[in-house]
Amino acid sequence: MSPLEDAARPLWASLPVPALLVGADDAILDINAAAEGFLNTSAKSIRGAPVWDTLFVNVPIFEAFERARAGGTTLFVNDVDVGCGQRPPLQSQVQIAPYTGAEGVMIVMISPRELADRMTQSQSVKSAAKSAIGMAEMLAHEIKNPLAGITGAAQLLSMNLPREDLELTDLIVAESRRIVKLLEQVEQFGNLTRPERGPVNLHDVLDRARRSALLGFGARMRIIEDYDPSLPLALGDKDQLLQVVLNLLKNASEAAGKSGGTIRLHSFYEHSFRLRRADGSGQALPLQIEVIDDGPGLPEHIKGDVFEPFVSGKENGTGLGLALVSKIVGEHGGWISVSSVPGKTVFRISLPRADDAQKSGATAPIKES
């Protein structure tokens, strides 16, 4: 039986490093969410297992562990290899401390160097991206004003030019307007309002997006509907979800090129899909939407970063379309993923049910972690 009190459980679950609660007999009483991932097992299945049969440390740590238990002191062990039967060892720092209120019970925390380096790198990348986006928004706002003046001047010049010279002023106007559209995408990425979530019929969203695509950028595409007719209502902002699907359809259409291709819109229900967040909390996301195309697939060098700002596999691409999609889905409390090989690219969106979210009181947007 785990001695953790109910009040301590949220803190225990939110620890970012693997942590084990070890009883006076060296049996594992509990592990947190990060340890479940590290050990590749669940807390329920590992309870009662001997800790030193589960963890493998490349230094004689047992006696130091017993001294820390007997003296009620904290022990730090740096630069040791820690592994388990399910994974190779990782160089880590191990911290051992007594658990207050339960005699002989100890907390073992493992801080893999790889995890620390990855977290630091991730924070640095996010900070750099945020700064870059802020700078881009400011520049977008400032550049649009002189562009309006350039466009107006070119239009005035065209009124007094001979026909053979109009091509030049038309080019100025057309290119200026193209730049303005790109700048508006940058501003839109930074200024997106929070979703106003309510019950949404996802098939209505998919159908509106399909009709719009076929009348415009997707006119040369064949778009197939493959829907689960019993799909429940989702909790979301209908207009923002429409924007997500339109962006994915546009992306698929552009990947197909002038020859066109086939896009399949697929909806289905997956009971077991649950997102576990960094703070240890979880949320059921059973409603699935897939946008599947038969294009050439994503370039290999950007597959892992395709949802990051300013990452694009297209010539002259801004790299903001999929980043915007990821941002919207994240603010809906959902999840987006992609799998891609030549001939088949699948963008999959997972969203909560309206009734499940409302029962739990989750009406405000949930940030993706």
Protein Blocks (a to p, Z undefined) as FASTA:
>chain_A
ZZbdfklmmmmmmpmbdcddddfkopafbdcfklmmmnopafklmgopafklmpccfbdf
klmmmmmmmnopacddehiacddfkbccddddddddddehiehiacdddddfklmmmmmm
mmmmmmmmmmmmmmmmmmmmmmmmmmmmmmmmmmmmmmmccfklmmmmmmmmmmmmmmmm
mmmmmmmmmmoccdddddddfklmmmmmmmmmmmmmmmmpccdddddfklccddddfklm
mmmmmmmmmmmmmmnomnopaddddddddfklccddfkopacddfbccddddfbebjafk
lmmmmmpghiafbehiahlmmmmmmmmmmmnopacdddddehiacdddddddfklmmmno
pabccddZZ
